[in-house]
């Protein structure tokens, strides 16, 4: 607790290494673009409409709207916007989507405190550090398997840390901040049954962001609490841990930055679908595979991935549908992956009948790496196979700045128009030059 609270309290005074700063910009831009695209999807529309009813002090903006509201309200809305579908980033080791919770909270508190761009960057990197270490200290995969939502627990602490640093909490305040985060940490993985993605957007992004900002705001206002929620009688790990490793919370702080281990999605679709689309694209390009040539296609992923993406009703989380779309189009765009009407298209349905999804024991053992295998049998008798071990956008196979910008521009352009979408990208690349984060408001407003 001493090391973690000191790290939170001092995070904004410590410059980030250049590589970490660059990677943080990638994730910040990627998440802001997800907010903007999410503002036009059903969960985002509901979040914006709900936020309009809340009122509150004019402290922070809601992306994709003209709402300026209390920081906790803006964090709730922006968190839901960022995870309105499957566009946002992820972190395999911690089994979380850090950006939707952490960035939403950091942006709201940075606006409230009129912080500069450099402070926002450092707060976001801090949030990823705390978010990811929290669920890793609980053995993330087992914690999730037991029914807890890692996607809610980790981001609650990460959002609180980012917001607390921006609220200028000292070391003792950071201790109390973490206790308030622990009291609000919750979530069960029944979100898998949410067919409309609305509650899931709240569970992954809105709730953690709102709770993190609330924790920071209360402590900044003078609320006191437990000095060490991670040890002593009835502590956090005694309640939630099976074989916890509390030391993970402080291991390598300031030396190893978890944002460097986070993934940015090449495709605006569910995480288990990333590797199969990478493999399918490679086969299409290398062998000039066309939809009409296909006899049979088998997709192999980890059992969990097969369970969560098999023949789903939402296009962007349906493995068979997206593979059919890629075969027909040669790629998958944000627009094509969110076209519900196309799920009834005759050509797509015909292809889906030839696509089989299987859970694979070996690929399950590879978790948290989300590997995928695509096996194709063509009508001329050829058999093709591709195994993606390192998905594009993961630390082992990272996207370039140009690729991140191209994806973000594609997401933001329909909401902002081409000129402002380009200005938003440029503003994030030069974020250290911004003295007051509120200067980003005109670039986020629709």
N, C-alpha and C positions, 0 to 999 in steps of 0.2 A: 504493500500500500504506500509506503514511503516513496519508493522509486516511481510508482505509477502516478501518484498525485503530484509529485515534483515535476514529472515530465509534462503533465497536462498544464500545470501552472506556468511553466517556462517555455512552452512550445512556440508561442508567437515571437519570442525573442531570438530564436535559433534559426538561421537561414537553412533552407533545404539544399542538399547537394544538387548540382545541376541536373543530373539524370532523374532524380526524384521529382524535382520541380517540373521538368518536361512531362514526365508520366502523369503527374497530378493534373496538369493542364489537359491532357488527353481525356482523363476520366471526368473532369469538370465539364468540358465541352460536350462530351458524349452524354452526360446526364442532363445537362441543360437542353440538349436537342431532344432527348427522350421526353422531357417535360413538355416541350412544345408540341411534339407529335402526339403525345398522350392527351393534350388538352382537347383534341378533336375526337377522341375515342370515348365510348360510353362511361368507363370509370372516371375519366378526367372531366367529362361534362358534368357528371353527378357531383364530383368534388368541388368544381367551380360554382355550381348552382347552390350547393350547401354552404359554401364559404360566404356567398353573398348575403346569407341570412344571419351571419354571426356578428357583423359590425366590428367594433374594436378600434383601438388606436391605429393610426396610419403609420405602421412601422416597416412593413415589408410587402413586396408585390407577389402576385400569383401569376406565374408564367402563362402566356397564351390568353390573357384576359387584361382588363383594366382595373382589376381589384388591387387596392392597397389596404392592408388590414393588420391586425396584431400579429406579431412574429410567430406565435404558436399556431395561429390559424393558417398563415401562409405556409408554414412548415408542413402542416397536415395536408393541405391541398397540393403543394408541389411534390410532396412525397408520393401521393397517389398518382399524380400526373406522370412522374418518372417511372412508375411501375404499372401504368395503365395497360401495358402489354408486356412483351418479352424483349424490349429493345435495350434495356439498361444493362450495366456491367454486372459481374459476378466475381466471386472469390472461392475457388474450389475447396481449398484446404479448410476454410471456416464454414463452408456451406451457407454462405450469405450472398445477398446482393447489396454491397455496401453503399453504392452511390445514391440510390433512391432515398435512403434514410439520412445518410451523413451529409450529402451535398444540400439536400432540402433544408436541413437544420442549420448548416453553416451559412448558407445564403441568407436565410431569414434573420439570423442573429447578426451577421455582418452588416446587413442593411439597418437593423435596429441600432447598432452601435456606430454606424457610419465608418466602418473599418475600411481599410484600403485593400487593394488587390493582393498584395503580398501576404497580408494577414489571412485573407480568405484561403489562399493556397496552402498556407501552413496549417490552418485549422482543418482543412479537408484531409490532408495527409495524416494529421493526428487522429482524426476520426476513423480512418481506415485502420491505423495501428491498433486502436483500442477495440474497435468492432471485431476485427478478425482474431485478435488474440483472445478475446472473451470466449467465443465458442470453441476455439481450439483448446482452451484450458479445460473445457468440459468434454473433450473428445467429440468433435462435432458430428461425425457420422453416427456414432452410437447415440448421442443426445437426440439427434433427429429421428433415428430409428425407434427410439422409445416413445415418440409422439410429440416431443417438444418442437417448436418452430425456431430453428436456428436463425431463420430469416427475420425473426422479430427480436430475439434476444440480443444478438450481436449488434445490429444497427441501433438499438436503443442506447447502449453504452457508447457506441461510436458517435452518435448524434449528440449525446450529452457532453462528451469530451470536447467535440468541436465547438459546440455552443458555449460551453463553460470557459474555454480558452478565450473566445471572442468577448465574453462578458468580463474578462480580466479577473477571474477568480484566483485567489492565492492557493497555496498548498492545502491549507485547512479547508478552504471552500471546495477544492477539488475532491477531498475526502467525502464531504457531505453530498456533493454532486453525485458521486458514484453510489452512495446509499439511496438517494432518491431515484436514481436510474434502476437500481436493483429492486426497489419496491414497485416500480412500474413495469419491470420486465415480465413479459407474459407471451403467450402464443402457443397454440397447438396445431399440429400439421394437418388438421382436417381441411385446411385451405386447398388441399389437392382436389376437394370435391366442389370447389366454387366454379361453376361453369361459366359465370358471367365475368369473372376476373375482378369484380368490384371489391369484394371483401379481401381478396388477395392483394389488391393494390393498397388497401388500408393496412393489412397485416405486415407487408414487406416494407412499405415506404411511409405511408401517412402516420400510422401509430408511432413507430420509432422516432420519426422526425419531430412530431408534436411533443411526445413525452420527453425527448432530449432537451428541446427548447424550454419546456415547462420546468424541468429540473434545474437548468442553468438559471432561468429567470427567477425562480423562487430563492435559490441560494444567493444570487446576486442581490436580492431584495432583503437578505438578512436571515433567511430560514437556516436553522442549524439542524444537525442530525447525527447519526451514528458515525464515529470516527473511522471505523474499519469494518465495513460490511462483509469483507472477504475472510475474516478470521474471528475467533471467539465463539461464544454460545450462539446457537441458532443462526449461523452465518450463511451466506449465499451458497457456498460450496457444500455445506452440510445438507442443505435443502435440495439442491439440484444436481450435485455431482455424484456419479457412481464410482469412478476412479479418476478424480479430477487431478489436474496439474496446475495448481495456482501460480507456480513460478512462470508459467507461460505468459501471464499478464505483463510481466516486466522484462522478459527475456529479450535482449538485443535492442531495447528501446534507444532510439537515436542512432543506431548503427544499421539495423535491418528494418527497412520500411515495407510494411505489408502491401502498400499500394503497388509496389513493384511485382507482387505476386498475383495481382488481380487481372481479370480478363475483360477485354472489350469485345463485344460480339460483332463479328463480321456480318452476320445475317440478323435481321430483326425478328428473330424467332426464338422459341424455347431453347434453353441450354443443351439438352440432350440431342437436339436436331442439328447443332452446329457441325459436329464431326461428319455425320452422313452427308450433309450438303457439300462440305469440303471435298469428300471422297467422290461424290457423284459429279461435281464440277470437273475434277481432275480426269475422270473417265470420259466425260463428254468431250473435253478438249483434246485429250490424248488419242482417242479412238473415233472421234466424230460420231458419237452415239446420237441417234435421233429417236424421238418417241415412237415412231412407226416401226423402228427396228427391234423394239423390246419384246422379248418373250416372257421374261420373268426378272424381277428384281427383289433381292433379299437384303434387308437392313438389319445389322446386328449392333446392339448397344447394351449397356448394363441393364439389368432387370428393372431397376428403378426408373431408368429412362424410358424403357419400353412400356412400363405401366402408366407413366404420366403423359405419354405422347401418342399412344395408339388409338387411331380413329376418333380423335377428339372433335367436338363440335365447333371449336374456334379454329380458324385457318392457321393462325400463327403458332399454334402448339400441336398441330396435327402432322405427324411424321409422314404418313402415306400421302396426304394431300400436297405437302410441300415438295416431296420428291417428284410427284407428278407434275407440279408446276415448273420445277426446274427442268425436267425432261422436255416439256413443251416450249419453254421460253429460253432455255440456256442459262438462266440465272434466276435469282429470287430478289425482288426489290421490296421496300417497305410497302409500296402500294399493292403489289401482287400477293404479298403474304398476309394482307389484311382484307382482301376482297372476298367477303362472305358469299356473294352471289356466285362466285366462281366454283364454290364447293358443290354446286348443282350442275356445273357445266358437263355436257355429255362426254367430251374428250377427256376431261380430268377424271371423271368417274370410271371411264373405260380403262384408263391407265391404273387407277387405284386397285382395280381388281387383279392386277398383275404384280402388285407390290406387297411383300410380306415383311412384317416387323417381328423380330425375335429378340428376347432377352438372352444374353450370353454370359456364361459363368466366368470365363476368362476376362471379359471386359468389365464384369462386376468387380473382380479382384483388382483391376487397375484403378478403381475409384480411389481418391477423388478426381483422378484424370478422366475426363469424359471422352474416351476413345470411341471410334465407330468404324464399322466395316460395311462396305457395299459390294454385293456380288450380283453381277448382271449376266443373264443368258440372253443372247441375241437370236433372232430368227434364222440367221445364217449359220448357227451352231457355235459361234464364238462364245467363250466364257471369260468374263473380265472380273477383276477383284481389286479393291483398293482399301487399305487400312490407314486411317488417319489417327496417328498417335498424339500429335500436337496440333490442336485446332488453331487456325489463324486467329490471332488476337490474344492468345495465351502468352505467358512470359517466355515459353520456349519457342514461340513463333509469332512475335509481336507484330501488330499493325504499325505502319509508319504514320508520321504526322499527316502526310497527304491523304492516306487512307482514312484516318479518323476524321479529317476535315471533310472529305467527300461524303462519308456516311452522315455526319452531322448536318452538313449543308442540305443533303437530300431530305432529312427529317424536318429541318427548320423552314425550308423554302416554302412549302405549301401554307404555312402559318404566317410567316414574316414577309414573304416576297424575297426575290433574289438579292436585292441590294442589302437589305437589313440582315438577311441570313449570312451574307459574306462579311458584313461589319461585325456581327457577333463572333464569328470565327476569329477574325483579326483581333478583336478586343481580348479574347481569352489568351491568344498567343502572346499578347503584350500586357497581360494582366497586372504585372508589377508597376506599370505606369499609371494605373488607376488609383487615385487618392481616396475616393469614396465609392464603394460598391454600388451605391444608388445610381451611379452613372450608367449601370447596365440596364436599368429599368426600361428606357425607351427601346432597347434592343430585345426585350423579352415580352413587350406589350403587344397585344393583338387588337 
